Amino acid sequence: MNDFLAARSQMALSLVFHIIFSCIGMVMPFFMAVAHFLWLRTGNILYKNITKAWSKGVAIFFATGAVSGTVLSFELGLLWPEFMKKAGPIFGMPFSLEGTAFFIEAIALGFFLYGWQRLNRWFHWLTGVFVGITGVISGILVVAANSWMNSPKGFDIVNGRYTHIDPIKAMFNDAWFSQSLHMTIAAFAATGFAVAGIHALMILKGKNIVFHSAAFKIAIVFAVVAAILQPFSGDISAKFVAKSQPAKLAAMEAHFKTGRGSSLIIGGIPDVKNQRVNYALEIPGMLSFMVNGSTDSVVKGLDEIPLDNQPPIAITHYAFQAMVAFGMLMVGMSLFYLAAFFFRPIWFNQSWFLKLFVLATPVGFLAVEAGWTVTEVGRQPWIIHGIMRTADAVTPMPGIIYSFYLFSAMYFTLAIAVVFLLSRQIKMVPELYDITN
């Protein structure tokens, strides 16, 4: 492994972990706020206990997200100094605002965690809502910075120098809305299915069934709504990618040849040497229709992209197929849940029904990881699309591979700590949060 690959691997590893922590940190406060609201309206102690239990999880993920996010911030400067030298003054505003939102989120979380029986009950609830709102704003701001790398705006290049910088235009670049929308909905779907799956597992084990059943119902509502909305946001994102990053779309679809009536590829193994996809299911004209609204329209293929500007085709294609597959699985699970809710409520008490949601626990986060792989790998070889290559941005300092090993150990240790803390919180439910207390 050379230093360039080590630097890319370190960033990939950091993002793989941080995106899970940040998604849960964004979404869980809203679950918590709903449970809290139900307690305030009904006086049922069950919802207060769910709120308190979930608030401990929010605190855990807030702390771990802060650690992993801070590491990422330093990595941008240490691993990619040429990138930050050029891009920092342009897209630094969303990062600065994200830091502000993060501090406000921390203050609101402190009010919520220590405000029980000290604050007005509705003001206390509002602080919990504000934790979620600021968390989502933080996520959107980070995605806005990333979207600038895909759709750079807000500056001119004169004699190799970046001039006429407009940070507002850079932040609200052409890609920020579609990426932010898609990522936010994905966070709700992934976290909803994960939380619902954990509570479904506890119900199957016969532990604190009333507690976990109520928690499951809250989480699954968020999951179902988000999962059903996700394909619509995905369509918006795909259409934008087709116009702004045709090489990425071509790699996503393993679309080798430009032509009319392009087929949508489902599955398959790309054969780059022979410019074809083996063992794929093809739907004639569907790719053209999805991109341009006409089955006879032209879709640009990889044959019109210079070889040194093409992203890794196999990885991008497999990641995209995985993202779509997991996303559609969540849609199917959501429709199945709605069918049970309206027509077969008796299924809620049957073990096979709960087992389906236990199995679906990681599906949303697998989709999120696959989606970020598409976003980042599909942009290669550019770190700033069409302007700066990733290879030109990496640090010239040697020994990055040792940094990669060190940070790998740190992240895996952090993951083990999170699993341990969450497991302990779940085990403490009978003692601290049982409905009988």
N, C-alpha and C positions, 0 to 999 in steps of 0.2 A: 504494500500500500504506500503510494507516494504522498507527499504533503498535501497536494491538491485534493486527492481523493479522501484523505484523512479529514481535511477541513470540511468538505461537503458532508462526509459521514457524521461528523460531530454536530453540524447544524441539523442534519436529518434526525439524529437521535434526540437532540434537544427538543425539536418540534414534535416528535412522536409522543414524548411524555407531556410536554407543556400543553399541547392542545387538549388532552384529556382533562388535565387539571383545570384549565381555563373554561372549557365547556361546562363542566359541572359547577364551577364557581359562578358562572353567569346565570345558570338556570335554576339550581337548587333553591336560591333565595325566593323565587316565585312559588315553588312548591310550598316552602315554609310559610310564605305570606298567605297562601290560600288556606292552609291548615289553621293558621293563627286567626284569620278572618272567621272561619267556621266556629272556632272556639268563642270568639267575641260575640257572634250572633246567636249561638245556640247555648253557650254555657257548658257544653259537653266537655268534660275533662279529658276525654280521649284525644280531642284535637289539640289541646294544649300540650299533651305529652308527645304527640307526633311533632309538633312545632319545636319543642325543646330537643327532641332526638335529632331531628334534621338540622337544627342550628349547630349542633356539635359537628356534624358532617361538613356543613358550610365553613365552619372555622378551620377544620383540617385542610380542606381543599383551598381555602384562601391562603393559608400559610404556605402550603406546598407550591401553589401557583405563583406566589410572590417569589419564592426561591428560584423556581425554574424560569420564570420570566426575567428576573434580574440577570441570571446567567446568560440568557439569550441576548439581552441588551449588550452585555460585555463582549459576547462572541461576535456580534456584528462589527464592532470596532477592532477587535484583536485578530479575527480571522480574515476579515474583508476590508482592510484599511483603505485601499484605493476606491472601493465602492463608497465608503462613508465619507471619504474626502470630497468626492464629487457630489454624492447624493444627499449627504447630511443636511446641508443648508436648504435643500429643496423639499424633502419629505420629512423633515424633522418636526414640523408642527403637529401632525397627528400623534407622534410619540410623546411630545411634550404635553399635549392635552390628555393623552392616555394616562400619563403620570399623575396629572391633576385628578382625573376621574378615579384613579386607583386610591389616592389618599382620601378622597371624599368617601369612597366605598369602605375604606378601613375605619374611618370615623363613624359612619353609619352602623357598621357591624359592631363596633365597640358599644355604641348606644344600645343596640338591640340585645347583645349578649348580657350586658350588665344592667339593663333597664327594667328587668322584671320587678314589679312592685315598687319601682322608684319613679317611673314616668307615667304620664297619662296613658291609659291603655290603648287609645286610638293613635296617639302620637308614637307610642312604642311600636305599634303595628306598622305605622308609616315609615319608621326607620328601617324595618325589615324590607319593605317594598323598595325603599331607596337603595338598599344594598344590591338588589337585583337590577334596578334601572341603571345604576352607575357601572355595574358589571357588564351589562350589555353594551353600554356606551364605550367602555374600555375595549371590548372585543371589536366593535365596529371601527374604532379608530385604528387599531392594529391592522385590521383587514384593509382599511383605506390605505395605509402605508404599503402593505403588500400589493394592493391593486395598482399602485403607482408603478411598481416594478413591471407589471404586465402592460400597463397603459401609461407610459411616462408623459406628463404634461407639466406646464407651468414654468418653462425655461426655454432659452435658446442656446445653441452651441455656436460660438463665434471663435474661430481659430483655435479650436480644441478647448476653449474655456466655456463654462456654464454661466450664462448671463441672463439678465432680465427675469430674475427669479420671482415667481408668484406662488407663494406657499399655499394660498387658498385654492387656486386653480389646480395645483398639484394634489392637494388632499382630496378635492372633489373631482378627481379625474373620471374619465369615461367608464372605468371598470368598477368604481367603488360601490355603486348601488347594487349591481347584480351580484358581486362577490359578497358584500355584507349581508344582503338578504338571504342568499343561499347558505352562508355560514351560520347565521343566527338561527334560522329554522332547523338546520342540521344539528345544532347544539341542543335545541329543545327536544328533537326526536331522539337523538342518541341518549341524552340523560334520562328522558322519560322512560325509554325501554329498559335502560340499565337499572334504574331505581325500582321500576315495577317488577322486573325480573328477580331482584334480590328479595323483595317483600313476598313475591309469589313462592320463592324457595322456602321462606320462613313459614308460610301457611302450610305448604306441603309437609314440613317437618312437625306441624302441629304445635308450634310455639307462638303464644300470644296472638291467636288467630284474629281476634277483634281488632287489635292494634294494627297488625300488618294488612288486614283486609281493607281498612280505611285508608291506610297509606298507599296501598296498591291502586285504589280507585282514583286518588288524586293524581298520582304520577302517570297513570295510563291515559287519562284524559288529555294531558299535555302531549304525550307521545303520539296519540292517535291524530289529533288535530295537526301537529307539526308534520307527521309522516305523510298525511294526505296532501298538505300544501307543498311539500318538498319537490315533487315532480314539476310543478308550475314554475318554481324559482329556478330549478335546474334547466328548464327550457329557455328561460330568459338568459341564463349564464351561457348556455351552449350557443345560442344565436349571437351573443356578443363575441364569444371566442371565434366563431366562424368568420366574423367581419374583421376583427382586430388581430387575431393570431391564427391565421389559416394553417400554419405548420403544426400548431398544437392540435387543432381539430383533426387534421389529417392523421396525426399520430394516434390520437384517441380512437379514431375509427379504423386505423390501419388502411387508410384510403390512399392507395398508391398512384392511381391514374386519374387525372382530371377528365371530367366528362359530364354529359347530361344524364339525367335519370339515375343518379348515383344511388346505389343500394345501401341500406343500413345493415351493418355487420353486427351480428350477435354471437359472441364467443369467438372461437377460432384461434389459430396459431399463426402469427405473422411470419411469412417467409420473405425476409428482406432481400435476399439474393435474387429470388425469382419474382419479386414484386407482386406477391399474392398472399391471400389468407387461406390457410387450409382448415378444413373441418368446421367452417363457419356456417351459420344460418343467415341467409341473405333475404332482405325484404326489398324487392326492386322499387326504385324511385323514392323510398322513404327518407333517405338522408337528404336528398334534394328538397323534399317537401318540408322536412323539419327545419332545415336551414333557411330556405327561401320562400316557403309556402307554395311551391310548385313542383310536381313530380318530374318535370322536364327541365328544371333549371340546372345550371352548371355549379359543381362544387370543386374547388381547387384541391388537387392532390399533391402528394409528395414529389411527383415528377417535376413540378414547377418550383420546388424549393431546392436551393443549392445544398449539396450534400453536407457541407460543413455548417449549415444553418438548421439542419434537421435535428429534432429532439430524439432521444432514445425511443425507438418505436415500440418495441416489445413491452418495456416497463410501462410506458404511458398507456398503451392499449389494454394491458391486463389490469392496471389500476382502474382505468375508466370502466371496464366491464365489471370489475368487482364492486365499484361504487354503485353502479346502476343496479346490479343484482341485489345487493344488500338493501338499497333504497326501495326497490320494488317488493322485496320480502317484507319490509316494514309496512308498506302500503297494504299488502295482502293481509298481514297480521291485524292491521287497523280495521280493515273492512270486515274481517272475521270477528273482531271484538264487537263492532257495531251490530253485526248480525246477531251475535249472542245477546247483546244488550236489549235489542228490540224484539227478537223472536224466540230466543232460547235462554232466558235468564238462569235456568237450572244448570247450564254448563259451568257457571261461575263456581259451583260447589264440587265440580268433578276434577279429579287429579290430572287427567290427561290435558284438560284445558289449561291449567296452571303450568304444567310442564312445558307447554309450547312457549309460554312467556319466559320461563326460566331459560330455555334454550336460546331465546332471542335476546338475552341480556347483553351480550357483546356486539350484537349486529350493528347497532347505530354507530358505535365507535370504530368498528371496522370500516364502515362506509366513510366516516370522517377522515380516517387515516388514508384510505384509498383516494379520496377527493383531494387531499392536500398533496399527495404524490402526483396526481394529475396536474395540479396547479404549478408545482415547483419543477418537477422533472419535465413536464410539457413545455416549460418556458426555455429550457436549455437549448443552445449553449449560452443564453443571455442571462445575466443577472439584472440588467435593465434592458427590457425587450427592444431589440434593434439598435441599441446604443453602446452598451458595454458588455463584453463577454465575461462570463464567470471566471474563466482562467486568468483574465487580466486584473481581476479584483482581489485575488487571494494574496495573503501576506507572503513576503519573501523569506520570512524567518523559518529556519529549519526546525525539525523536531515536533511537528504538529501531531504526528502519530501518537506520541506519548501523552499529549493533551487529550487526544481522543480516548485513549485507554482510561485516563484518570476520570474524565467526565462520564464515561460509560459506567464506571464503577459507582460514581456518585449518584447517577440517575437510577440505577438499579437498586441502590441502597435506599434512595428516597421512595421508590415504588414499594419496596418491602415494608418500609415504615408506614406508608399510607394504608397498605393492606392490613397490617397489624392493628393500627389505630381504629380503622373502620370495623374490623372484626371484633375488637374489644367493645366498641360502642353497641354493636348489634347484640352481643352477649349480655350487655348490661341492661337491655330493654326490660326484662322481667323484673329487675331490681329497682330501676329508676322510673320507667315510663309505662309500666303496666297500667291498664285501665282501673285496676282495683286500688292503685295508690292515690 
